Amino acid sequence: VDLWWRTPLAFNVYGTLLADATNREGTCCQMGASLGVELPRIAPGFLLRGNFTFIQSLSYRARREPPLPWEEYSVERIGIGWDKTDLYVISLEAEWLPSAGLWLLPKLDIQIKGEGDLRDERPPPEDLDTFPRILIGDAETTLRPALAGRWRSEWEFPLDVEWDLGVNFIQDYRNVSGNRRVELVGTLGVRLWTPRWSFGLE
């Protein structure tokens, strides 16, 4: 369920609610929600928004290294993470149009991701009601400042450059206490347009 409310006080409020596994006795529920506030009129061409997201479920995940492709859900290693591991994400971002053809999106993400209970089997049904559901074990914390943007030239043959570049500062990487990582992550794409064709590189 997605909700959006344009308030009469010059700011917008929006949110998302999800529920899964509601049809199995004793497992209800895997829950997730996000809440955001958007300030669209701070200055001409400038918008600011903040988001808070959490996902909770049974804090169980199978011990498997490496995980199967469908057991990790993330974008630039920010996201749900491994299978049923739970997390909090706090995001602050701005949209800025400093000039014609240039769009900038500076952002800051903070993610706190639980370890989960590392057992090989799903917990028995009689234990489900009391089984931990949020931020179990040594939590992994990631701080990611980033800058996304797009620039389109006004040349005869337009050139599009689009990027999303950031740095992940990770504390307790993969839920190992004291394990720290710094990663440069992101994407960069370039596309040239002509009347008959376009050429792109990413």
C-alpha positions in Angstrom: 0.0 0.0 0.0 1.4 3.4 -1.0 0.0 6.6 0.4 0.7 10.2 -0.6 -0.7 13.4 1.1 -0.1 16.9 -0.1 -0.8 18.9 3.0 -2.0 22.5 3.1 1.2 23.5 4.9 3.5 23.4 1.8 5.0 20.0 2.5 4.1 16.4 1.5 3.9 13.2 3.5 4.1 9.8 2.0 4.5 6.2 3.1 4.4 2.5 2.2 3.2 -0.5 4.2 3.8 -4.1 3.2 2.7 -7.4 4.9 3.8 -10.9 3.8 3.4 -14.5 5.0 0.0 -13.7 6.5 -1.5 -17.0 5.4 0.5 -19.3 7.6 -0.4 -19.9 11.2 2.3 -18.7 13.6 4.3 -16.7 11.0 2.4 -13.5 10.8 3.8 -11.3 9.9 6.7 -10.2 7.8 6.2 -6.4 7.9 7.8 -3.4 6.4 7.0 0.3 6.3 8.4 3.6 5.2 7.5 7.2 6.1 8.8 10.2 4.3 8.4 14.0 4.4 9.1 16.1 1.3 9.7 19.9 1.3 9.2 21.0 -2.3 9.4 24.8 -1.9 12.6 25.5 0.0 14.1 27.5 -2.9 13.5 27.7 -6.6 14.7 24.5 -8.2 15.5 22.9 -4.8 13.6 20.0 -3.1 14.4 18.2 0.2 13.1 14.9 1.5 13.7 12.5 4.3 12.7 8.8 4.7 12.7 6.2 7.4 12.2 2.6 6.5 12.1 -0.6 8.5 11.6 -4.3 7.6 11.0 -6.9 10.2 10.2 -10.6 10.1 11.5 -13.8 11.6 15.2 -13.1 12.1 16.0 -16.4 10.6 18.2 -17.0 7.5 20.0 -20.1 6.3 23.7 -20.2 6.7 25.0 -20.3 3.1 28.2 -18.8 1.7 27.9 -17.3 -0.9 24.2 -16.6 -0.8 22.1 -17.7 -3.8 21.2 -14.9 -6.2 17.7 -14.4 -4.9 18.8 -14.3 -1.3 20.3 -10.8 -1.5 18.3 -7.7 -2.3 20.2 -4.5 -2.5 21.1 -1.5 -4.6 24.8 -0.5 -4.2 24.7 -2.8 -1.2 22.1 -0.7 0.4 18.8 -2.6 0.8 17.1 -5.6 2.4 20.4 -7.5 2.4 20.4 -11.3 3.0 17.1 -13.1 2.7 15.0 -12.5 5.9 17.5 -10.3 7.7 15.9 -7.2 9.2 16.9 -3.6 8.9 16.4 0.1 9.5 17.2 2.7 6.8 17.3 6.4 7.2 17.7 8.5 4.1 18.1 12.2 3.5 18.2 13.6 -0.1 17.8 16.7 -2.1 16.9 17.5 -5.7 18.6 20.5 -7.2 18.3 22.0 -10.7 21.1 24.6 -10.7 20.9 25.3 -14.4 19.2 24.1 -17.6 20.1 20.6 -18.5 21.7 19.8 -15.1 20.0 17.8 -12.3 21.7 16.9 -9.0 20.7 14.5 -6.3 22.9 14.6 -3.2 21.9 12.0 -0.6 22.9 10.3 2.6 21.8 6.8 3.6 22.3 5.2 7.0 21.5 1.5 7.2 21.4 -0.8 10.3 21.1 -4.4 9.4 20.6 -7.3 11.8 22.5 -10.5 11.7 19.7 -13.0 12.0 19.7 -16.3 13.7 22.3 -18.5 11.9 20.7 -21.9 12.0 20.5 -24.3 9.2 16.8 -25.1 9.6 13.6 -23.0 9.9 12.6 -22.7 13.6 9.9 -25.2 14.6 6.3 -23.9 14.6 6.0 -24.0 18.4 8.9 -21.4 18.7 7.6 -19.0 16.1 5.6 -16.8 18.4 8.6 -16.0 20.6 11.2 -16.0 17.9 13.2 -12.8 17.5 12.1 -10.5 14.7 14.3 -7.4 14.5 18.0 -6.5 14.6 19.3 -9.7 16.1 23.0 -10.3 16.7 25.8 -8.0 15.7 24.2 -5.3 13.5 26.0 -4.1 10.4 25.9 -0.3 10.0 26.5 1.4 6.7 26.9 5.2 6.1 26.7 6.1 2.4 27.1 9.7 1.2 26.5 9.9 -2.5 25.8 12.2 -5.4 23.6 11.2 -8.3 22.8 13.5 -11.2 22.2 13.9 -14.9 23.6 16.4 -17.4 22.3 16.9 -21.0 24.2 19.2 -23.3 22.6 21.7 -25.7 24.8 20.7 -28.6 23.6 19.9 -32.0 24.0 16.2 -31.1 23.0 16.0 -27.4 25.2 14.2 -25.0 23.6 12.7 -21.8 25.7 11.9 -18.8 24.1 10.1 -15.8 25.8 9.0 -12.6 25.2 7.7 -9.1 28.5 7.6 -7.1 29.0 7.1 -3.4 31.2 5.8 -0.7 30.0 3.1 1.8 31.6 3.3 5.2 30.7 -0.1 6.8 31.0 -0.9 10.5 30.9 -4.6 11.5 30.9 -5.8 7.9 28.8 -9.0 7.3 27.9 -8.7 11.0 31.5 -9.4 12.2 32.3 -7.2 15.2 35.2 -4.8 14.5 35.3 -5.6 10.7 35.4 -2.3 8.9 35.2 -1.6 5.1 35.2 1.4 2.9 33.9 0.9 -0.6 33.5 3.2 -3.6 30.3 2.2 -5.4 28.2 3.6 -8.2 27.3 3.7 -11.8 28.2 6.0 -14.7 26.5 6.2 -18.1 27.1 8.2 -21.2 24.9 8.4 -24.3 25.2 10.4 -27.5 22.2 11.2 -29.6 22.0 11.9 -33.3 19.0 12.3 -35.7 19.4 8.6 -36.8 21.0 6.7 -33.9 22.3 6.8 -30.4 25.4 5.4 -28.8 25.6 4.6 -25.1 28.2 3.3 -22.6 27.7 2.4 -19.0 
